[in-house]
């Protein structure tokens, strides 16, 4: 799981500092490592994948790819419905509203 968590956390920092393109390459690396996760009964792995989807959604938003960002965020929201993590759910909904606004869907935001 470290192969996913470490690059995801570094990507979060890079996004915060305005380096979304650099962050994206790390998120792609993390997504490749996450492809081998076995999720059955592993709450920690599921939470890490949700965090990865949120990070990818945020990065895609910053890179001006709203459609792809929505795909990632919708995946995170679907997983969060199962986990009932309110803080992450609110974060995902707020980010989704920003992406919808970016895409011109002010009513949907």
C-alpha positions in Angstrom: 0.0 0.0 0.0 3.0 2.3 0.5 3.5 2.3 -3.3 0.2 4.1 -3.5 0.2 6.2 -0.4 3.6 7.8 -0.8 3.2 9.2 -4.3 -0.4 10.2 -3.6 0.6 12.2 -0.6 3.4 13.9 -2.5 1.0 14.6 -5.4 -1.4 16.3 -2.9 1.4 18.6 -1.8 2.4 19.4 -5.4 -1.2 20.2 -6.3 -1.4 22.5 -3.3 1.8 24.3 -4.4 0.5 24.7 -8.0 2.4 21.9 -9.7 -0.5 19.9 -11.0 1.3 18.5 -14.0 4.1 17.1 -11.8 1.4 15.7 -9.4 -0.4 14.0 -12.2 2.6 11.8 -13.1 2.8 10.7 -9.5 -0.9 10.0 -9.4 -0.6 7.9 -12.5 2.2 5.9 -10.8 0.0 5.4 -7.7 -2.9 4.3 -9.9 -0.7 1.7 -11.5 0.4 0.4 -8.1 -3.2 0.4 -6.9 -4.4 -1.8 -9.8 -3.1 -4.8 -7.9 -5.0 -4.1 -4.7 -7.3 -6.8 -3.4 -10.1 -5.0 -1.6 -12.2 -7.8 -0.1 -12.4 -7.1 3.6 -9.7 -4.4 3.5 -11.1 -1.1 4.7 -7.7 0.5 4.7 -7.1 -0.3 1.0 -10.6 1.0 0.1 -9.9 4.2 1.9 -6.6 4.6 0.1 -8.3 4.1 -3.2 -10.9 6.7 -2.4 -8.1 9.1 -1.4 -6.4 8.4 -4.7 -9.6 9.1 -6.7 -10.1 12.3 -4.8 -6.5 13.4 -5.5 -6.9 12.4 -9.2 -10.2 14.3 -9.4 -8.6 17.4 -7.9 -5.6 17.3 -10.1 -7.7 16.8 -13.2 -9.7 19.8 -12.2 -6.6 21.9 -11.8 -5.4 20.6 -15.2 -8.7 21.8 -16.8 -10.1 18.3 -17.6 -13.5 18.5 -15.9 -15.1 15.5 -17.6 -12.3 13.2 -16.4 -12.4 14.8 -13.0 -16.1 14.1 -12.6 -15.5 10.5 -13.5 -12.9 10.2 -10.7 -15.0 12.1 -8.2 -18.1 10.1 -9.0 -16.2 6.9 -8.3 -15.0 8.2 -5.0 -18.5 9.3 -4.0 -19.9 5.8 -4.9 -17.2 4.2 -2.6 -17.8 6.8 0.1 -21.5 5.9 0.2 -20.5 2.5 1.5 -17.9 3.8 4.0 -20.0 6.6 5.5 -16.9 8.8 5.9 -18.6 12.2 6.2 -15.5 14.4 6.0 -14.3 12.8 2.7 -17.9 12.8 1.4 -18.2 16.5 2.0 -14.8 17.2 0.4 -15.8 15.1 -2.7 -19.1 16.9 -3.0 -17.5 20.4 -2.7 -14.8 19.5 -5.3 -17.5 18.0 -7.6 -19.5 21.3 -7.4 -16.3 23.2 -8.3 -15.7 21.0 -11.3 -19.3 21.3 -12.5 -19.0 25.0 -12.3 -15.7 24.9 -14.2 -17.5 22.8 -16.9 -20.3 25.5 -17.1 -23.0 23.5 -15.3 -23.8 26.2 -12.7 -27.2 24.7 -12.0 -25.7 21.3 -11.3 -23.0 22.8 -9.0 
